Amino acid sequence: MSLYQRSFLTLLDFAPEEIAQLLDLAARFKREKKAGTPHRLCEGKNIALVFEKTSTRTRCAFEVAAADLGMHPVYLDPTGSQIGKKESIADTARVLGRMFDGIEYRGYGQEIVEELAAKSGVPVWNGLTNEFHPTQVLADLLTIRERFGRLKGVKLVYFGDARYNMGNSLMVGCAKMGMRFAACAPKAYFPDDGLVQRCRAIAENTGAVLEFIEDPMEAARGADVLYTDVWVSMGEPDAVWQERISALTPYRITREVMAAANGDAVFMHCLPSFHDLNTVIGKDIFRRFGIDCMEVTDEVFEGPQSIVFDEAENRMHTIKAVMAATLCEGLA
């Protein structure tokens, strides 16, 4: 199954076998990286990294992966591109497609990355949109497979606001790979019903199980992976903080919630995380709302079941696999 010249916009576009191919390629690149074995398979290619939303992990993962593959990345931050402002998305896509071999986009609506892919004529990779975050979930799947030796049948519970990119993408990834997925949140924070129905149709063929549970302790029982994310996304208004803190504090991952899961369960988080007061925002939240953590307690985040930094590293290896597979003919 060739992935050459295909865009990577959402895991909905890929068969389970293709996702497994990417994971195998990422594992190979990870072994070669650790061994110091060069793998400059994309020598001479140039890629554009378009960031309307900044990110430490996504930028570093793409730039290091590009360098390891022999490519030259050009980073365009929110002030370095006229996309959607002085120049339409379609026009930007056609310009970048003439200059670059591939384009990464991290920003707002999924329709933007879809139009970039439709108009540019080169592979486009989704570094994050409001609706989906497929490169993160690919890294999550690799991390889970490394820990448990399999994906099929592994139970992952996502705690918190499951209506946006991480809840959506984890549900899709679990459905594709035959896993057990549970969204644990207030009912109003469950994923969109249309996407749920699409994932249920996928699950009929893969054996995946999808659940939507309001009680955290019930959701944690039998779980292998407890996963959460920040409660307020970049760009959302300050007024949202009080609403989310009130609604989602019962869904914070604590030592008691971890104890309800399987004995070998792990904690995962796509980062950054508000687990202490060592950030400007963390201190501001404490001043305004009197809480010293949000979606996870510090003892869980820093505890022995936390594999968040293995997960963060794997962003680089899986992004490398995506770029190589879509830019190098015959690789995957």
C-alpha positions in Angstrom: 0.0 0.0 0.0 1.7 3.1 -1.2 1.3 6.4 0.7 3.4 8.3 -1.8 2.1 11.8 -2.6 -0.8 11.4 -0.2 -1.7 14.1 2.4 -2.1 13.3 6.1 -5.1 15.3 7.2 -7.0 12.9 9.5 -6.8 9.2 10.4 -10.2 8.8 8.9 -8.5 8.8 5.5 -6.3 5.8 6.3 -6.9 2.0 6.6 -5.8 0.2 9.7 -3.1 -1.5 7.7 -1.8 1.8 6.4 -1.7 3.2 10.0 0.2 0.1 11.0 2.7 0.6 8.2 3.4 4.1 9.4 3.9 2.8 13.0 6.3 0.2 11.7 8.2 2.8 9.7 8.4 5.1 12.7 9.7 2.2 14.9 12.4 1.6 12.3 13.4 5.2 12.2 13.5 5.3 16.0 15.9 2.3 16.1 18.1 3.9 13.5 18.1 7.2 15.3 19.1 5.5 18.6 21.8 3.6 16.8 23.2 6.6 15.0 22.3 5.1 11.6 21.8 7.9 9.0 18.5 7.8 7.1 18.6 10.8 4.8 16.0 9.4 2.4 14.5 12.8 1.3 17.8 14.5 0.5 17.4 17.8 -1.3 13.6 18.3 -0.6 12.2 21.4 0.9 9.1 21.7 3.2 7.1 24.6 4.5 5.9 24.6 8.2 3.0 26.9 8.4 2.1 27.7 12.1 -0.9 29.8 12.8 -0.8 28.4 16.3 2.6 28.0 17.8 3.9 24.8 19.4 7.1 23.5 21.0 6.7 19.8 20.3 5.2 20.1 16.8 7.8 22.5 15.5 10.7 20.7 17.0 9.4 17.3 15.8 9.0 18.5 12.2 12.3 20.4 12.1 14.4 17.6 13.6 12.6 14.9 11.5 13.2 16.9 8.4 16.9 17.4 9.1 17.3 13.7 9.8 15.7 12.9 6.5 18.0 15.4 4.7 15.3 18.0 4.0 15.3 21.8 4.5 12.4 23.1 6.5 11.2 26.7 6.3 9.2 27.8 9.4 6.4 30.4 8.9 5.0 31.6 12.2 1.8 33.6 12.6 3.6 36.8 11.5 5.5 35.2 8.6 2.6 34.2 6.4 -0.3 36.1 4.8 -2.5 33.0 4.7 -6.2 33.9 5.0 -5.3 37.6 5.6 -3.8 39.4 2.5 -3.8 36.2 0.5 -6.5 33.5 0.2 -5.8 30.0 1.3 -6.1 28.7 -2.3 -3.6 31.3 -3.5 -1.2 30.5 -0.7 -1.5 26.8 -1.4 -0.6 27.3 -5.1 2.4 29.5 -4.3 3.8 27.1 -1.7 3.1 24.1 -3.9 5.4 25.6 -6.5 8.3 26.1 -4.1 8.0 23.2 -1.6 7.8 19.4 -1.8 5.4 19.2 1.2 3.5 21.5 3.6 2.7 21.2 7.3 -0.2 23.3 8.6 -1.0 23.9 12.3 -3.9 26.3 13.0 -7.6 26.6 13.0 -10.4 24.9 11.0 -10.0 21.6 9.3 -11.3 23.2 6.1 -8.1 25.2 5.9 -5.8 22.2 5.8 -8.2 20.4 3.4 -8.1 23.4 1.0 -4.3 23.5 1.2 -4.2 19.8 0.2 -6.7 20.3 -2.6 -4.9 23.3 -4.2 -1.2 22.9 -3.5 -0.4 19.7 -5.5 2.0 18.4 -2.9 1.5 16.4 0.3 0.0 18.4 3.2 0.3 17.2 6.8 -2.0 18.3 9.6 0.0 19.5 12.6 -3.3 20.4 14.4 -6.6 21.8 13.6 -9.6 22.5 15.8 -11.1 19.2 14.7 -8.2 16.8 14.4 -4.6 16.2 15.6 -3.5 13.0 13.7 0.2 13.4 14.1 -0.2 13.4 17.9 -2.4 10.3 17.9 0.0 8.4 15.6 2.7 9.1 18.3 0.2 8.0 21.0 -0.4 4.7 19.2 3.3 4.0 18.8 3.8 4.7 22.5 1.0 2.4 23.5 2.2 -0.3 21.2 5.7 0.0 22.7 4.4 -0.3 26.2 1.8 -3.2 25.8 3.1 -4.9 22.7 -0.2 -4.5 20.9 -3.0 -2.1 20.1 -6.0 -4.3 19.6 -8.1 -4.6 22.7 -6.1 -2.0 24.7 -8.6 0.2 26.7 -7.9 4.0 26.5 -10.0 6.4 28.5 -10.0 10.1 27.5 -10.9 12.4 30.5 -12.1 15.9 29.9 -13.5 17.9 27.0 -13.9 15.3 24.3 -15.5 17.6 21.7 -12.4 18.8 19.9 -9.2 17.6 18.2 -7.7 15.2 20.8 -11.0 13.6 21.8 -12.0 13.3 18.1 -8.6 11.9 17.0 -8.2 9.4 19.8 -11.6 8.1 19.1 -10.8 7.7 15.4 -7.4 6.1 16.1 -8.9 3.6 18.6 -11.7 2.7 16.2 -9.3 2.1 13.4 -6.9 -0.1 15.4 -9.5 -2.2 17.2 -9.0 -0.7 20.6 -11.5 0.1 23.4 -12.1 3.8 23.6 -14.1 5.6 26.4 -14.8 9.3 26.5 -15.3 10.3 30.2 -16.9 13.7 30.5 -20.1 15.5 31.2 -22.6 14.6 28.5 -22.4 18.0 27.0 -18.7 17.4 26.4 -19.0 14.2 24.4 -17.8 14.1 20.8 -20.0 15.1 17.9 -22.6 12.5 17.2 -21.9 12.5 13.5 -18.3 11.6 14.1 -19.3 9.0 16.7 -21.5 7.3 14.1 -18.6 7.2 11.6 -16.4 5.6 14.2 -19.0 3.1 15.2 -19.2 2.0 11.5 -15.4 1.6 11.5 -15.5 -0.3 14.8 -17.9 -2.9 13.3 -15.0 -4.0 11.0 -12.2 -3.7 13.5 -13.7 -5.0 16.7 -13.2 -1.7 18.5 -15.5 -0.8 21.4 -16.7 2.8 21.9 -18.1 4.0 25.2 -19.3 7.4 26.6 -19.3 7.5 30.4 -20.0 10.3 32.8 -18.6 8.7 36.0 -14.7 8.8 36.2 -14.3 5.8 38.5 -16.5 3.7 36.3 -14.6 4.7 33.2 -11.2 4.0 34.8 -12.0 0.4 35.7 -10.2 -2.0 33.5 -8.3 0.9 31.7 -4.8 0.4 30.3 -4.3 4.1 29.3 -5.7 7.2 31.1 -5.4 10.2 28.8 -6.2 13.9 29.3 -5.4 17.3 27.8 -5.7 20.9 28.7 -9.2 22.1 29.4 -8.9 25.4 27.4 -7.3 25.5 24.0 -5.2 28.3 22.6 -7.2 31.2 21.3 -10.3 30.6 23.4 -11.6 33.5 25.5 -10.8 34.0 29.2 -14.4 33.5 30.1 -14.2 29.9 29.2 -11.8 29.1 32.1 -14.4 29.3 34.8 -16.9 27.2 32.8 -14.4 24.5 32.1 -13.0 24.4 35.6 -16.5 24.1 37.1 -17.5 21.4 34.6 -14.3 19.4 34.4 -12.7 19.4 37.8 -14.5 16.1 38.7 -12.7 14.6 35.6 -9.2 15.5 36.8 -6.9 12.5 36.8 -5.8 11.9 40.4 -4.1 9.1 42.3 -7.5 7.6 43.1 -8.5 7.5 39.5 -5.3 5.9 38.5 -5.7 3.3 41.2 -9.1 2.3 39.7 -7.4 1.4 36.4 -5.4 -1.8 35.7 -2.2 -2.3 37.8 0.0 -1.7 34.8 -2.0 1.3 33.4 -0.2 4.3 32.2 -0.9 8.0 32.1 -0.6 10.0 28.9 -1.0 13.6 27.9 -0.2 15.4 24.7 1.3 18.4 26.5 1.6 21.1 27.6 0.0 20.3 31.0 -1.2 22.4 33.9 -0.1 20.1 36.7 1.8 22.6 38.9 2.5 26.3 39.5 5.7 26.4 37.4 4.2 28.4 34.5 2.9 31.9 34.1 -0.6 30.5 33.2 -0.5 28.0 36.1 0.2 30.8 38.6 -2.5 33.0 37.1 -5.0 30.2 37.3 -4.1 29.7 41.0 -4.5 33.4 41.7 -7.9 33.6 40.0 -9.4 30.2 40.9 -7.4 28.9 43.8 -6.4 25.6 42.2 -2.8 24.3 41.9 -3.4 22.0 39.0 -6.1 21.4 36.4 -6.5 18.3 34.3 -4.0 16.1 36.2 -2.4 16.3 39.7 1.4 16.7 39.9 1.8 13.4 41.7 0.3 11.5 38.7 2.1 13.6 36.1 5.4 13.0 37.8 4.6 9.5 39.0 5.9 6.1 37.8 2.9 5.4 35.6 3.4 8.6 33.5 4.9 8.1 30.0 4.3 11.6 28.7 7.9 12.2 27.7 8.1 8.9 25.8 5.0 10.0 24.0 6.5 13.5 23.3 9.6 12.0 21.8 7.6 9.7 19.6 6.1 12.8 17.9 9.5 13.1 16.1 9.6 9.5 14.9 6.0 9.2 13.7 6.2 12.6 11.9 9.3 11.4 10.3 7.5 8.3 9.1 4.6 10.4 7.7 6.9 12.7 5.8 9.1 10.0 4.4 6.2 7.7 3.4 4.4 10.5 1.5 7.5 12.0 -0.1 9.6 8.9 -1.0 8.2 6.6 -3.6 8.1 3.0 -2.7 8.9 3.5 1.0 5.5 2.8 2.4 
